[in-house]
Amino acid sequence: MSREIDRVKGYVEREVPKLMKSFKVPGFSISIVDKSGILYCEGFGYRDLERALPATPNTLYGLGSTTKSFVALSIMQLVESGKISLDDPVSNYVPLKIGFKDKPIRIRHLLSHTSGIPDLGTSTIILQSGMGFHMGIPMASVNDFYRFVNGAQNEIVDEPGRRYFYLNAGYRMLGHIIQNVSGMPFHVYVTENVLKPLKMFRSTFVKSVFERDPDRITPYRVDESGRFIPTPYPYPNVEDNPEFSFISAPGGLISSVTELSNYLVANLNWGVFDGRRVIGRESLEEMFKIHIEFPRGLYGRHGYGYGWSVIEGFFGTKLVSHGGSILVSTSHLSLLPEYGFGIAMASNSAGFPYDEFAQTLHAILLGRDPEEVPYVRVRRKMNMLCGHYSTYMGVDNAEVVNRGGMLYLVQKGVFGSITMPLIPEDDLMESNRFYVYSNGVRMPVEFVIYSDGRVDMYIERDRFHKVM
């Protein structure tokens, strides 16, 4: 196993700086654990560009939606204590008034994003307002929140349990259930019953506590010119309005990868940390189970559990993970429960390719070659195909570019330019065949890659040669 740890450490040290440059990430922290604790942790880049302060494993980041597994765990604690049931209608505990009377939205539906309600944009409203881009929609109180949600009856797409719609408002309602059932503000319950037992003493939902901590990030957004623009931490200070503490339930937790390591260790030990049981094994198994399936992916069956995404066939084992973003700070947690490995990552901007990177690191820990990871193979193929192309004697020219993980064909001429997505015929781009789509007609585009590294592109009558 020491060989795999050395390999994964070397891979992180080589690849993270490249990814930070490519995806415009000022600061990044990572921790890799097994059941016994931290195997490797490090910080890269700047937690604060203006003061040239380094990111460390102890730097506090805004986690975003990785908070959801903490919410789900808190709900399962209340289930274990007999205070609620997963089958209880949500309206038993909070003033949710929409849905189907004969088929109510139940707690389990909110946990698995299967309420039938599509995204209502509550986090967009709250986060943009916190960064100074107020949308004009009232969202400052419990009453504002439920007025907004209860006005969305006509938005409901299906009865509960049938379709997956990622719903931040649903996790806010779960936070409100925790608050009402426990008799304490949401953030206080999670702090007392999850964070403190896991010795996550610097982790917090309280903005003022975050702002007083000396090792914390400056959040950044990237403008159109690529400049890093410092922004405020976008969630409001929950202590100022404890009745609306659950505003932070979908994504308001603040933590470091060092303290998140304790959380991962507890999950890998099936709910036990430092000799103390925080949650039962059966509850975690339920959280790690697929409750709604996604369209078939690169590894076969995958879907959403309770607060976690789940891939069942990741190199023969189950991979449990979740990413999170508050637009100006992001994070990712992942675990291999059967093998006892976990990874926590965070950065102070958006854009880092967490899923791809986590899967690559887990593959290395399993003794696999990184090239076996589909994301790695796809990215390498895309990099190989991107570039400038010309026909014979440079009469016609084109460019293949990667924009947001999609290849585009850009053709420019004296009479204008056109940009078209290159749609692959197979998911892993192994055939090197694509097509562009115009006015209902598919036009094939084929690449030929030669053993000496040359690349040709064929479009209709034209043969293009990659020149750079």
Secondary structure, DSSP 4 states (H G I P E B T S, - for coil): -HHHHHHHHHHHHHHHHHHHHHTT-SEEEEEEEETTEEEEEEEEEEEETTTTEEP-TT-BEE-GGGHHHHHHHHHHHHHHTTS--TTSBGGGTS----SBTTB--BHHHHHTT-SSPPP--HHHHHHHHHTT---S---SSHHHHHHHHHT-GGG--S-TTS-----HHHHHHHHHHHHHHHTS-HHHHHIIIIITTTT--S-BS-HHHHHH-SSBPPPEEE-TTS-EEE----S--GGGSGGGGGGGTTT--EE-HHHHHHHHHHHHTTTEETTEESS-HHHHHHHTS-SEEPSPBTTB-EEE-SSSEEEEEETTEEEEEEEEE-SS-EEEEEEETTTTEEEEEEESSS---HHHHHHHHHHHHTT--GGGSHHHHHHHHHHHH-EEEE-GGGSSEEEEEEETTEEEEEEEETTEEEEEE-EESSTT-TT-EEEEEETTEEEEEEEEE-TTS-EEEEETTEEEEE--
